[in-house]
Amino acid sequence: MEKKIIITVAVTGSRPTKEMNPAVPYTPKEIVDAAVECHKAGAAIVHIHVRNPKTGQPDFKVGLFKEVLEGFRERCDMMVNLTTSGLLLEGTDVISQRLQPVYLKPDLCSLDLGSINFRDRVFINPPEWAEAAAKCMRDNVVKPELEVFDVGHIYQAGDLIQKGLIDDPPHFQLCMGIKWGIEASPENLLFMKSKLPPDSLWSVLGVGKAQLPMITMAILLGGNVRVGFEDNIYFKKGVLASSNAQMVEMAADLAERLGRQVATPAEARRILGIKNVG
Protein backbone atom coordinates (compact mmCIF):
# COMPACT_ATOMS: atom_id res chain seq x y z
CA MET A 1 0.00 0.00 0.00
CA GLU A 2 2.99 2.32 0.26
CA LYS A 3 3.54 2.32 -3.53
CA LYS A 4 2.82 5.59 -5.27
CA ILE A 5 -0.09 5.50 -7.66
CA ILE A 6 0.02 6.58 -11.30
CA ILE A 7 -3.12 8.31 -12.54
CA THR A 8 -3.79 8.22 -16.28
CA VAL A 9 -6.48 10.41 -17.84
CA ALA A 10 -8.11 9.56 -21.18
CA VAL A 11 -9.53 12.96 -22.07
CA THR A 12 -11.62 12.32 -25.18
CA GLY A 13 -11.59 8.83 -26.72
CA SER A 14 -13.58 8.31 -29.91
CA ARG A 15 -17.14 7.84 -28.62
CA PRO A 16 -18.23 10.71 -26.32
CA THR A 17 -19.63 13.84 -27.97
CA LYS A 18 -20.36 17.39 -26.90
CA GLU A 19 -24.04 16.48 -27.21
CA MET A 20 -23.49 13.93 -24.46
CA ASN A 21 -21.36 16.28 -22.37
CA PRO A 22 -20.41 19.81 -23.54
CA ALA A 23 -17.01 19.54 -21.83
CA VAL A 24 -15.76 16.79 -24.18
CA PRO A 25 -12.70 18.21 -26.02
CA TYR A 26 -12.45 18.01 -29.82
CA THR A 27 -9.75 20.37 -31.13
CA PRO A 28 -6.03 19.96 -30.41
CA LYS A 29 -6.15 23.09 -28.24
CA GLU A 30 -9.12 21.79 -26.26
CA ILE A 31 -7.38 18.44 -25.76
CA VAL A 32 -4.13 20.07 -24.62
CA ASP A 33 -5.95 22.50 -22.31
CA ALA A 34 -7.90 19.63 -20.75
CA ALA A 35 -4.75 17.58 -20.21
CA VAL A 36 -2.82 20.45 -18.64
CA GLU A 37 -5.68 20.93 -16.15
CA CYS A 38 -5.49 17.21 -15.38
CA HIS A 39 -1.72 17.45 -14.86
CA LYS A 40 -2.32 20.12 -12.24
CA ALA A 41 -4.94 17.88 -10.61
CA GLY A 42 -2.54 14.93 -10.30
CA ALA A 43 -2.50 12.96 -13.56
CA ALA A 44 0.94 11.74 -14.66
CA ILE A 45 -0.12 10.31 -18.05
CA VAL A 46 -2.58 11.50 -20.68
CA HIS A 47 -4.01 8.97 -23.14
CA ILE A 48 -4.82 10.58 -26.46
CA HIS A 49 -7.23 10.02 -29.31
CA VAL A 50 -7.73 12.84 -31.80
CA ARG A 51 -10.92 14.21 -33.35
CA ASN A 52 -11.84 16.13 -36.46
CA PRO A 53 -11.65 19.67 -35.04
CA LYS A 54 -14.79 20.79 -36.88
CA THR A 55 -17.09 17.77 -36.62
CA GLY A 56 -15.77 16.00 -33.53
CA GLN A 57 -15.70 12.70 -35.41
CA PRO A 58 -12.88 10.25 -34.63
CA ASP A 59 -9.76 11.00 -36.67
CA PHE A 60 -6.31 9.45 -37.06
CA LYS A 61 -4.35 12.11 -38.93
CA VAL A 62 -0.72 12.09 -37.81
CA GLY A 63 -0.66 15.89 -38.02
CA LEU A 64 -3.31 16.12 -35.31
CA PHE A 65 -1.38 13.73 -33.06
CA LYS A 66 1.77 15.78 -33.64
CA GLU A 67 0.03 19.06 -32.82
CA VAL A 68 -1.34 17.65 -29.57
CA LEU A 69 1.97 16.05 -28.57
CA GLU A 70 3.93 19.24 -29.18
CA GLY A 71 1.31 21.23 -27.30
CA PHE A 72 1.75 19.09 -24.19
CA ARG A 73 5.52 19.21 -24.28
CA GLU A 74 5.52 22.99 -24.48
CA ARG A 75 3.38 23.30 -21.35
CA CYS A 76 4.12 20.48 -18.89
CA ASP A 77 6.13 17.33 -18.20
CA MET A 78 3.13 15.01 -18.32
CA MET A 79 3.79 11.71 -20.10
CA VAL A 80 1.87 11.23 -23.35
CA ASN A 81 0.29 7.95 -24.43
CA LEU A 82 -0.92 8.03 -28.06
CA THR A 83 -3.52 5.50 -29.17
CA THR A 84 -2.79 3.00 -31.92
CA SER A 85 -6.26 1.44 -31.79
CA GLY A 86 -7.34 2.57 -35.27
CA LEU A 87 -10.79 1.14 -34.58
CA LEU A 88 -12.37 2.88 -37.58
CA LEU A 89 -9.47 2.55 -40.05
CA GLU A 90 -10.01 0.56 -43.23
CA GLY A 91 -7.95 -0.59 -46.21
CA THR A 92 -5.12 -2.99 -46.96
CA ASP A 93 -2.48 -1.19 -44.87
CA VAL A 94 -4.30 -0.81 -41.56
CA ILE A 95 -1.31 -1.98 -39.51
CA SER A 96 1.01 0.66 -40.98
CA GLN A 97 -1.69 3.31 -40.52
CA ARG A 98 -2.13 2.31 -36.88
CA LEU A 99 1.61 2.58 -36.22
CA GLN A 100 1.93 6.19 -37.41
CA PRO A 101 1.70 7.69 -33.90
CA VAL A 102 4.63 5.53 -32.73
CA TYR A 103 7.04 7.37 -35.04
CA LEU A 104 6.24 10.65 -33.22
CA LYS A 105 8.06 9.04 -30.25
CA PRO A 106 5.63 9.74 -27.42
CA ASP A 107 6.41 8.28 -24.01
CA LEU A 108 3.89 5.45 -24.45
CA CYS A 109 1.49 4.03 -27.02
CA SER A 110 -1.47 1.77 -26.38
CA LEU A 111 -1.14 -1.76 -27.77
CA ASP A 112 -4.53 -3.49 -27.97
CA LEU A 113 -4.36 -7.27 -27.81
CA GLY A 114 -6.95 -9.76 -29.03
CA SER A 115 -9.90 -9.19 -31.34
CA ILE A 116 -13.22 -8.61 -29.62
CA ASN A 117 -16.86 -7.77 -30.33
CA PHE A 118 -16.59 -4.16 -29.24
CA ARG A 119 -20.03 -2.72 -28.60
CA ASP A 120 -21.43 -2.33 -32.14
CA ARG A 121 -18.45 -3.49 -34.22
CA VAL A 122 -15.58 -5.96 -34.29
CA PHE A 123 -12.31 -4.58 -32.92
CA ILE A 124 -9.80 -6.51 -35.00
CA ASN A 125 -6.37 -7.11 -33.45
CA PRO A 126 -4.85 -10.12 -35.26
CA PRO A 127 -1.65 -11.81 -34.06
CA GLU A 128 0.42 -10.15 -36.80
CA TRP A 129 -0.71 -6.75 -35.50
CA ALA A 130 0.48 -7.49 -31.98
CA GLU A 131 3.96 -8.58 -33.07
CA ALA A 132 4.37 -5.72 -35.56
CA ALA A 133 3.29 -3.15 -32.97
CA ALA A 134 5.51 -4.57 -30.22
CA LYS A 135 8.55 -4.55 -32.53
CA CYS A 136 7.83 -1.04 -33.78
CA MET A 137 7.44 0.35 -30.25
CA ARG A 138 10.60 -1.43 -29.08
CA ASP A 139 12.60 -0.09 -32.04
CA ASN A 140 11.36 3.47 -31.43
CA VAL A 141 11.88 3.31 -27.63
CA VAL A 142 8.17 3.81 -26.93
CA LYS A 143 6.68 2.02 -23.91
CA PRO A 144 3.71 -0.20 -24.82
CA GLU A 145 0.62 0.04 -22.65
CA LEU A 146 -0.83 -3.45 -23.08
CA GLU A 147 -4.60 -2.93 -23.25
CA VAL A 148 -6.45 -6.14 -22.41
CA PHE A 149 -10.21 -6.64 -22.50
CA ASP A 150 -10.30 -10.28 -21.38
CA VAL A 151 -8.03 -12.90 -19.85
CA GLY A 152 -6.97 -14.46 -23.15
CA HIS A 153 -5.43 -11.13 -24.10
CA ILE A 154 -3.16 -11.40 -21.05
CA TYR A 155 -1.94 -14.78 -22.28
CA GLN A 156 -1.14 -13.23 -25.67
CA ALA A 157 0.83 -10.49 -23.93
CA GLY A 158 2.75 -13.18 -22.07
CA ASP A 159 3.74 -14.71 -25.40
CA LEU A 160 5.11 -11.35 -26.59
CA ILE A 161 7.06 -11.01 -23.35
CA GLN A 162 8.54 -14.50 -23.71
CA LYS A 163 9.64 -13.62 -27.26
CA GLY A 164 11.53 -10.60 -25.93
CA LEU A 165 9.30 -8.08 -27.69
CA ILE A 166 8.22 -6.24 -24.52
CA ASP A 167 10.82 -4.61 -22.30
CA ASP A 168 10.65 -4.89 -18.51
CA PRO A 169 8.59 -3.99 -16.69
CA PRO A 170 5.49 -4.87 -18.78
CA HIS A 171 2.68 -2.36 -18.25
CA PHE A 172 -0.95 -3.53 -18.50
CA GLN A 173 -4.20 -1.59 -18.69
CA LEU A 174 -7.04 -3.83 -17.49
CA CYS A 175 -10.12 -2.64 -19.37
CA MET A 176 -13.20 -3.59 -17.36
CA GLY A 177 -16.84 -3.38 -18.34
CA ILE A 178 -16.59 -2.72 -22.09
CA LYS A 179 -19.22 -4.51 -24.15
CA TRP A 180 -18.47 -7.30 -24.88
CA GLY A 181 -15.29 -7.64 -22.90
CA ILE A 182 -14.91 -8.93 -19.37
CA GLU A 183 -17.55 -7.65 -16.96
CA ALA A 184 -16.49 -5.09 -14.36
CA SER A 185 -16.83 -6.99 -11.11
CA PRO A 186 -14.59 -7.45 -8.07
CA GLU A 187 -14.22 -11.17 -8.83
CA ASN A 188 -13.16 -10.51 -12.41
CA LEU A 189 -10.65 -7.85 -11.45
CA LEU A 190 -9.02 -10.17 -8.94
CA PHE A 191 -9.00 -12.92 -11.58
CA MET A 192 -7.39 -10.67 -14.22
CA LYS A 193 -4.78 -9.48 -11.73
CA SER A 194 -3.96 -13.08 -10.77
CA LYS A 195 -3.15 -13.93 -14.41
CA LEU A 196 -0.65 -11.11 -14.99
CA PRO A 197 2.96 -12.13 -15.61
CA PRO A 198 5.27 -11.75 -12.60
CA ASP A 199 6.56 -8.24 -11.88
CA SER A 200 4.00 -6.61 -14.19
CA LEU A 201 2.81 -3.07 -13.59
CA TRP A 202 -0.92 -2.64 -14.02
CA SER A 203 -3.68 -0.07 -14.16
CA VAL A 204 -7.47 -0.39 -14.23
CA LEU A 205 -10.23 1.45 -16.04
CA GLY A 206 -13.95 0.94 -15.51
CA VAL A 207 -16.55 2.06 -18.02
CA GLY A 208 -19.48 4.24 -16.93
CA LYS A 209 -20.81 3.45 -13.50
CA ALA A 210 -18.06 0.84 -13.06
CA GLN A 211 -15.38 3.53 -12.95
CA LEU A 212 -15.50 4.31 -9.24
CA PRO A 213 -15.67 0.72 -7.90
CA MET A 214 -12.93 -0.47 -10.25
CA ILE A 215 -10.47 2.33 -9.47
CA THR A 216 -11.20 1.95 -5.74
CA MET A 217 -10.28 -1.73 -5.94
CA ALA A 218 -7.15 -0.92 -7.93
CA ILE A 219 -6.05 1.58 -5.29
CA LEU A 220 -6.59 -0.98 -2.51
CA LEU A 221 -4.78 -3.73 -4.45
CA GLY A 222 -1.70 -1.61 -5.14
CA GLY A 223 -2.42 -0.92 -8.81
CA ASN A 224 -2.75 2.24 -10.86
CA VAL A 225 -5.88 3.86 -12.32
CA ARG A 226 -7.32 5.51 -15.41
CA VAL A 227 -10.18 8.00 -15.47
CA GLY A 228 -11.54 10.48 -18.01
CA PHE A 229 -14.22 11.13 -20.59
CA GLU A 230 -13.19 8.23 -22.82
CA ASP A 231 -14.50 5.89 -20.13
CA ASN A 232 -17.17 7.89 -18.31
CA ILE A 233 -18.81 11.31 -18.74
CA TYR A 234 -20.58 11.36 -15.36
CA PHE A 235 -19.19 12.51 -12.03
CA LYS A 236 -21.91 10.69 -10.14
CA LYS A 237 -25.31 9.23 -10.97
CA GLY A 238 -27.25 11.71 -13.10
CA VAL A 239 -24.58 14.44 -12.79
CA LEU A 240 -22.31 15.14 -15.75
CA ALA A 241 -18.64 15.72 -14.97
CA SER A 242 -17.66 19.35 -15.44
CA SER A 243 -14.20 18.42 -16.75
CA ASN A 244 -11.67 15.63 -17.00
CA ALA A 245 -9.75 17.35 -14.21
CA GLN A 246 -12.71 16.88 -11.87
CA MET A 247 -12.34 13.12 -12.32
CA VAL A 248 -8.59 13.25 -11.73
CA GLU A 249 -9.13 15.26 -8.55
CA MET A 250 -11.61 12.64 -7.36
CA ALA A 251 -9.17 9.79 -8.05
CA ALA A 252 -6.27 11.60 -6.39
CA ASP A 253 -8.33 12.42 -3.30
CA LEU A 254 -9.59 8.85 -3.05
CA ALA A 255 -6.08 7.45 -3.37
CA GLU A 256 -4.73 9.70 -0.63
CA ARG A 257 -7.65 8.87 1.66
CA LEU A 258 -6.83 5.19 1.15
CA GLY A 259 -3.15 5.64 1.95
CA ARG A 260 -1.60 6.00 -1.52
CA GLN A 261 0.46 9.01 -2.59
CA VAL A 262 0.00 10.23 -6.15
CA ALA A 263 3.04 9.91 -8.41
CA THR A 264 4.36 12.92 -10.28
CA PRO A 265 5.20 12.48 -13.98
CA ALA A 266 8.90 12.18 -13.08
CA GLU A 267 8.16 9.51 -10.48
CA ALA A 268 5.83 7.68 -12.86
CA ARG A 269 8.53 7.74 -15.53
CA ARG A 270 10.94 6.02 -13.14
CA ILE A 271 8.33 3.45 -12.05
CA LEU A 272 7.56 2.53 -15.66
CA GLY A 273 11.20 2.50 -16.72
CA ILE A 274 10.65 5.14 -19.42
CA LYS A 275 13.79 6.86 -20.63
CA ASN A 276 12.50 8.47 -23.83
CA VAL A 277 11.66 12.12 -23.18
CA GLY A 278 11.06 13.15 -26.79
C-alpha positions as CSV (number, residue, x, y, z in Angstrom):
1,M,0.0,0.0,0.0
2,E,3.0,2.3,0.3
3,K,3.5,2.3,-3.5
4,K,2.8,5.6,-5.3
5,I,-0.1,5.5,-7.7
6,I,0.0,6.6,-11.3
7,I,-3.1,8.3,-12.5
8,T,-3.8,8.2,-16.3
9,V,-6.5,10.4,-17.8
10,A,-8.1,9.6,-21.2
11,V,-9.5,13.0,-22.1
12,T,-11.6,12.3,-25.2
13,G,-11.6,8.8,-26.7
14,S,-13.6,8.3,-29.9
15,R,-17.1,7.8,-28.6
16,P,-18.2,10.7,-26.3
17,T,-19.6,13.8,-28.0
18,K,-20.4,17.4,-26.9
19,E,-24.0,16.5,-27.2
20,M,-23.5,13.9,-24.5
21,N,-21.4,16.3,-22.4
22,P,-20.4,19.8,-23.5
23,A,-17.0,19.5,-21.8
24,V,-15.8,16.8,-24.2
25,P,-12.7,18.2,-26.0
26,Y,-12.4,18.0,-29.8
27,T,-9.8,20.4,-31.1
28,P,-6.0,20.0,-30.4
29,K,-6.1,23.1,-28.2
30,E,-9.1,21.8,-26.3
31,I,-7.4,18.4,-25.8
32,V,-4.1,20.1,-24.6
33,D,-5.9,22.5,-22.3
34,A,-7.9,19.6,-20.8
35,A,-4.7,17.6,-20.2
36,V,-2.8,20.5,-18.6
37,E,-5.7,20.9,-16.2
38,C,-5.5,17.2,-15.4
39,H,-1.7,17.4,-14.9
40,K,-2.3,20.1,-12.2
41,A,-4.9,17.9,-10.6
42,G,-2.5,14.9,-10.3
43,A,-2.5,13.0,-13.6
44,A,0.9,11.7,-14.7
45,I,-0.1,10.3,-18.1
46,V,-2.6,11.5,-20.7
47,H,-4.0,9.0,-23.1
48,I,-4.8,10.6,-26.5
49,H,-7.2,10.0,-29.3
50,V,-7.7,12.8,-31.8
51,R,-10.9,14.2,-33.3
52,N,-11.8,16.1,-36.5
53,P,-11.6,19.7,-35.0
54,K,-14.8,20.8,-36.9
55,T,-17.1,17.8,-36.6
56,G,-15.8,16.0,-33.5
57,Q,-15.7,12.7,-35.4
58,P,-12.9,10.2,-34.6
59,D,-9.8,11.0,-36.7
60,F,-6.3,9.5,-37.1
61,K,-4.4,12.1,-38.9
62,V,-0.7,12.1,-37.8
63,G,-0.7,15.9,-38.0
64,L,-3.3,16.1,-35.3
65,F,-1.4,13.7,-33.1
66,K,1.8,15.8,-33.6
67,E,0.0,19.1,-32.8
68,V,-1.3,17.7,-29.6
69,L,2.0,16.0,-28.6
70,E,3.9,19.2,-29.2
71,G,1.3,21.2,-27.3
72,F,1.8,19.1,-24.2
73,R,5.5,19.2,-24.3
74,E,5.5,23.0,-24.5
75,R,3.4,23.3,-21.4
76,C,4.1,20.5,-18.9
77,D,6.1,17.3,-18.2
78,M,3.1,15.0,-18.3
79,M,3.8,11.7,-20.1
80,V,1.9,11.2,-23.3
81,N,0.3,8.0,-24.4
82,L,-0.9,8.0,-28.1
83,T,-3.5,5.5,-29.2
84,T,-2.8,3.0,-31.9
85,S,-6.3,1.4,-31.8
86,G,-7.3,2.6,-35.3
87,L,-10.8,1.1,-34.6
88,L,-12.4,2.9,-37.6
89,L,-9.5,2.5,-40.0
90,E,-10.0,0.6,-43.2
91,G,-8.0,-0.6,-46.2
92,T,-5.1,-3.0,-47.0
93,D,-2.5,-1.2,-44.9
94,V,-4.3,-0.8,-41.6
95,I,-1.3,-2.0,-39.5
96,S,1.0,0.7,-41.0
97,Q,-1.7,3.3,-40.5
98,R,-2.1,2.3,-36.9
99,L,1.6,2.6,-36.2
100,Q,1.9,6.2,-37.4
101,P,1.7,7.7,-33.9
102,V,4.6,5.5,-32.7
103,Y,7.0,7.4,-35.0
104,L,6.2,10.6,-33.2
105,K,8.1,9.0,-30.2
106,P,5.6,9.7,-27.4
107,D,6.4,8.3,-24.0
108,L,3.9,5.5,-24.5
109,C,1.5,4.0,-27.0
110,S,-1.5,1.8,-26.4
111,L,-1.1,-1.8,-27.8
112,D,-4.5,-3.5,-28.0
113,L,-4.4,-7.3,-27.8
114,G,-6.9,-9.8,-29.0
115,S,-9.9,-9.2,-31.3
116,I,-13.2,-8.6,-29.6
117,N,-16.9,-7.8,-30.3
118,F,-16.6,-4.2,-29.2
119,R,-20.0,-2.7,-28.6
120,D,-21.4,-2.3,-32.1
121,R,-18.4,-3.5,-34.2
122,V,-15.6,-6.0,-34.3
123,F,-12.3,-4.6,-32.9
124,I,-9.8,-6.5,-35.0
125,N,-6.4,-7.1,-33.5
126,P,-4.8,-10.1,-35.3
127,P,-1.6,-11.8,-34.1
128,E,0.4,-10.2,-36.8
129,W,-0.7,-6.7,-35.5
130,A,0.5,-7.5,-32.0
131,E,4.0,-8.6,-33.1
132,A,4.4,-5.7,-35.6
133,A,3.3,-3.2,-33.0
134,A,5.5,-4.6,-30.2
135,K,8.6,-4.6,-32.5
136,C,7.8,-1.0,-33.8
137,M,7.4,0.4,-30.2
138,R,10.6,-1.4,-29.1
139,D,12.6,-0.1,-32.0
140,N,11.4,3.5,-31.4
141,V,11.9,3.3,-27.6
142,V,8.2,3.8,-26.9
143,K,6.7,2.0,-23.9
144,P,3.7,-0.2,-24.8
145,E,0.6,0.0,-22.6
146,L,-0.8,-3.4,-23.1
147,E,-4.6,-2.9,-23.2
148,V,-6.5,-6.1,-22.4
149,F,-10.2,-6.6,-22.5
150,D,-10.3,-10.3,-21.4
151,V,-8.0,-12.9,-19.8
152,G,-7.0,-14.5,-23.2
153,H,-5.4,-11.1,-24.1
154,I,-3.2,-11.4,-21.1
155,Y,-1.9,-14.8,-22.3
156,Q,-1.1,-13.2,-25.7
157,A,0.8,-10.5,-23.9
158,G,2.8,-13.2,-22.1
159,D,3.7,-14.7,-25.4
160,L,5.1,-11.4,-26.6
161,I,7.1,-11.0,-23.3
162,Q,8.5,-14.5,-23.7
163,K,9.6,-13.6,-27.3
164,G,11.5,-10.6,-25.9
165,L,9.3,-8.1,-27.7
166,I,8.2,-6.2,-24.5
167,D,10.8,-4.6,-22.3
168,D,10.6,-4.9,-18.5
169,P,8.6,-4.0,-16.7
170,P,5.5,-4.9,-18.8
171,H,2.7,-2.4,-18.3
172,F,-0.9,-3.5,-18.5
173,Q,-4.2,-1.6,-18.7
174,L,-7.0,-3.8,-17.5
175,C,-10.1,-2.6,-19.4
176,M,-13.2,-3.6,-17.4
177,G,-16.8,-3.4,-18.3
178,I,-16.6,-2.7,-22.1
179,K,-19.2,-4.5,-24.2
180,W,-18.5,-7.3,-24.9
181,G,-15.3,-7.6,-22.9
182,I,-14.9,-8.9,-19.4
183,E,-17.5,-7.6,-17.0
184,A,-16.5,-5.1,-14.4
185,S,-16.8,-7.0,-11.1
186,P,-14.6,-7.4,-8.1
187,E,-14.2,-11.2,-8.8
188,N,-13.2,-10.5,-12.4
189,L,-10.6,-7.8,-11.5
190,L,-9.0,-10.2,-8.9
191,F,-9.0,-12.9,-11.6
192,M,-7.4,-10.7,-14.2
193,K,-4.8,-9.5,-11.7
194,S,-4.0,-13.1,-10.8
195,K,-3.2,-13.9,-14.4
196,L,-0.7,-11.1,-15.0
197,P,3.0,-12.1,-15.6
198,P,5.3,-11.7,-12.6
199,D,6.6,-8.2,-11.9
200,S,4.0,-6.6,-14.2
201,L,2.8,-3.1,-13.6
202,W,-0.9,-2.6,-14.0
203,S,-3.7,-0.1,-14.2
204,V,-7.5,-0.4,-14.2
205,L,-10.2,1.5,-16.0
206,G,-13.9,0.9,-15.5
207,V,-16.5,2.1,-18.0
208,G,-19.5,4.2,-16.9
209,K,-20.8,3.5,-13.5
210,A,-18.1,0.8,-13.1
211,Q,-15.4,3.5,-13.0
212,L,-15.5,4.3,-9.2
213,P,-15.7,0.7,-7.9
214,M,-12.9,-0.5,-10.3
215,I,-10.5,2.3,-9.5
216,T,-11.2,1.9,-5.7
217,M,-10.3,-1.7,-5.9
218,A,-7.2,-0.9,-7.9
219,I,-6.1,1.6,-5.3
220,L,-6.6,-1.0,-2.5
221,L,-4.8,-3.7,-4.4
222,G,-1.7,-1.6,-5.1
223,G,-2.4,-0.9,-8.8
224,N,-2.8,2.2,-10.9
225,V,-5.9,3.9,-12.3
226,R,-7.3,5.5,-15.4
227,V,-10.2,8.0,-15.5
228,G,-11.5,10.5,-18.0
229,F,-14.2,11.1,-20.6
230,E,-13.2,8.2,-22.8
231,D,-14.5,5.9,-20.1
232,N,-17.2,7.9,-18.3
233,I,-18.8,11.3,-18.7
234,Y,-20.6,11.4,-15.4
235,F,-19.2,12.5,-12.0
236,K,-21.9,10.7,-10.1
237,K,-25.3,9.2,-11.0
238,G,-27.3,11.7,-13.1
239,V,-24.6,14.4,-12.8
240,L,-22.3,15.1,-15.7
241,A,-18.6,15.7,-15.0
242,S,-17.7,19.4,-15.4
243,S,-14.2,18.4,-16.7
244,N,-11.7,15.6,-17.0
245,A,-9.7,17.3,-14.2
246,Q,-12.7,16.9,-11.9
247,M,-12.3,13.1,-12.3
248,V,-8.6,13.2,-11.7
249,E,-9.1,15.3,-8.6
250,M,-11.6,12.6,-7.4
251,A,-9.2,9.8,-8.0
252,A,-6.3,11.6,-6.4
253,D,-8.3,12.4,-3.3
254,L,-9.6,8.9,-3.1
255,A,-6.1,7.5,-3.4
256,E,-4.7,9.7,-0.6
257,R,-7.7,8.9,1.7
258,L,-6.8,5.2,1.2
259,G,-3.1,5.6,1.9
260,R,-1.6,6.0,-1.5
261,Q,0.5,9.0,-2.6
262,V,0.0,10.2,-6.2
263,A,3.0,9.9,-8.4
264,T,4.4,12.9,-10.3
265,P,5.2,12.5,-14.0
266,A,8.9,12.2,-13.1
267,E,8.2,9.5,-10.5
268,A,5.8,7.7,-12.9
269,R,8.5,7.7,-15.5
270,R,10.9,6.0,-13.1
271,I,8.3,3.4,-12.0
272,L,7.6,2.5,-15.7
273,G,11.2,2.5,-16.7
274,I,10.7,5.1,-19.4
275,K,13.8,6.9,-20.6
276,N,12.5,8.5,-23.8
277,V,11.7,12.1,-23.2
278,G,11.1,13.1,-26.8
